Amino acid sequence: MDVQVRSFYMKDDGQVPNNPDLPVIFYQNAYDGETGPEPDSISGSFAGHGWTNSWTGDVYDYHHYHTNTHEVLGVVRGRATMLLGGDAGERLEVKPGDVILLPAGTAHRKLDSSDEFEVVGAYPDGMQPDLKERDPKEKASAKNTISNVPVPGQDPVFGKDEQSPMFHKWIK
């Protein structure tokens, strides 16, 4: 597997808190498959690393985030342009086999996609995510909740491997 890893921080944009301490990690080519990996293989891989409560489907087309948990998204099929961090955030072009690791508080939305676009999402230790939208009045309490979300015990792609991107980049 020739995984390319990129990470970047998302700043508070005035509308969404994002995460001031932990970067987004983008794993390109994390999973193989000419037509895309099977959803069960991605969710099984995530689950094997402690990321459960998985779902398969689309990504909302409006900015949203979770204050109580981190989220991982693995692209199963299709292509999409994702926007992370709010209106002035980072655009990512994603394809089958790519994975996005979103720290708690990071806004994300789908800008556009092919018709067959599908992802698998999961959460560390099976957390049940809350769903927050842009609301400047909720930002102060959201930031407090986000700062208390612990770093997971395993990287969703590489597991307990101490050389994994998450263990190097997610240090509190």
C-alpha positions in Angstrom: 0.0 0.0 0.0 1.6 3.3 -1.1 -0.2 5.6 1.3 0.5 9.3 1.0 -0.2 11.3 4.2 -0.9 15.0 4.5 -2.0 16.9 7.5 -3.2 20.4 8.2 -4.7 22.5 11.0 -8.1 24.2 10.6 -8.5 27.5 12.4 -11.6 28.8 14.1 -13.4 30.6 11.3 -15.9 32.6 13.4 -18.7 30.2 12.5 -17.3 26.8 13.5 -14.7 26.0 16.1 -12.6 23.4 14.3 -9.9 21.9 16.4 -7.0 24.1 17.6 -4.9 21.2 18.9 -5.2 18.4 16.4 -4.7 18.5 12.6 -6.9 16.8 10.0 -5.0 13.8 8.5 -5.6 12.8 4.9 -4.4 9.3 3.9 -4.4 9.1 0.1 -4.5 5.5 -1.2 -5.0 3.9 2.2 -7.1 1.1 0.7 -6.8 -0.6 -2.7 -9.4 -1.6 -5.2 -9.7 -0.9 -8.9 -13.3 0.0 -8.6 -13.0 0.9 -4.9 -12.7 -1.1 -1.8 -15.8 -2.9 -0.4 -17.6 -1.1 2.4 -17.3 -4.1 4.6 -13.5 -4.2 4.2 -13.1 -0.6 5.2 -15.6 -0.8 8.2 -13.9 -4.1 9.2 -10.5 -2.5 9.1 -11.7 0.5 11.1 -13.4 -1.8 13.6 -10.3 -3.9 14.0 -8.5 -0.7 15.1 -11.3 0.3 17.6 -13.2 2.6 15.3 -16.8 1.3 15.3 -20.4 2.5 15.1 -19.8 2.6 11.4 -22.2 3.7 8.7 -22.1 3.7 4.9 -23.6 6.5 2.8 -23.1 10.1 1.6 -21.7 13.2 3.4 -23.9 16.1 4.2 -23.7 19.0 1.7 -23.7 21.6 4.6 -21.1 22.5 7.2 -21.4 20.3 10.2 -19.1 19.0 13.0 -19.1 16.8 16.1 -18.0 18.2 19.5 -17.9 14.9 21.4 -15.9 12.6 19.1 -13.4 12.3 16.2 -14.6 10.8 12.9 -13.0 8.9 10.1 -14.3 8.8 6.6 -13.1 6.1 4.1 -14.1 6.6 0.4 -15.6 3.4 -1.0 -16.6 4.6 -4.5 -16.9 7.7 -6.6 -15.1 11.0 -6.4 -15.9 14.1 -4.4 -14.7 17.5 -3.5 -14.9 18.0 0.3 -14.6 21.3 2.1 -13.1 21.1 5.6 -12.9 23.8 8.2 -15.6 26.2 7.0 -16.0 28.4 3.9 -12.4 29.5 3.8 -11.1 26.0 4.7 -9.3 23.3 2.8 -10.7 21.7 -0.3 -9.9 18.0 -0.8 -10.4 15.9 -3.9 -11.1 12.4 -2.7 -11.3 9.1 -4.6 -11.8 5.4 -3.7 -9.3 4.2 -1.0 -8.7 7.7 0.5 -9.4 8.3 4.2 -9.9 11.5 6.1 -9.4 11.6 9.8 -11.3 14.5 11.3 -10.5 15.7 14.8 -13.5 16.6 17.0 -14.9 20.1 16.1 -13.7 20.0 12.4 -16.4 21.3 10.1 -16.8 19.2 6.9 -19.2 19.1 4.0 -19.4 17.7 0.5 -19.3 20.4 -2.2 -19.9 18.1 -5.2 -19.5 14.4 -6.2 -20.1 11.8 -8.7 -23.5 10.1 -8.5 -22.0 6.9 -7.0 -20.0 8.6 -4.3 -20.1 6.6 -1.0 -18.1 6.6 2.2 -17.8 4.6 5.4 -17.7 6.6 8.6 -16.7 5.4 12.0 -15.9 6.7 15.5 -13.3 5.7 18.2 -14.7 3.2 20.7 -18.1 3.4 19.0 -18.9 6.9 20.1 -22.3 8.3 19.2 -21.6 11.6 17.5 -23.5 14.7 18.2 -24.4 16.9 15.1 -23.6 20.6 15.2 -24.1 23.2 12.5 -22.7 26.7 12.3 -23.8 28.7 15.3 -21.5 31.3 16.8 -23.5 31.3 20.0 -22.7 27.7 20.7 -18.9 28.0 19.9 -17.7 28.7 23.5 -19.4 25.6 24.9 -18.4 23.6 21.8 -14.7 24.5 22.3 -14.8 23.2 25.9 -16.3 19.9 24.9 -13.9 19.5 21.9 -10.8 20.1 24.1 -11.9 17.2 26.4 -12.1 14.6 23.6 -9.2 12.2 24.2 -6.8 11.0 21.5 -7.9 7.5 20.5 -5.8 4.5 21.4 -5.4 3.4 17.8 -5.0 5.0 14.4 -8.0 4.0 12.2 -5.8 2.9 9.3 -2.6 1.7 11.0 -3.9 0.6 14.4 -1.4 0.5 17.2 1.7 1.0 15.0 3.6 3.7 16.9 4.9 5.0 13.5 1.3 5.8 12.4 0.5 9.4 11.4 -2.1 9.8 14.1 0.4 9.0 16.9 3.0 11.5 15.4 0.5 14.3 14.7 -2.1 14.0 17.4 -0.2 14.9 20.5 -2.1 16.8 23.3 
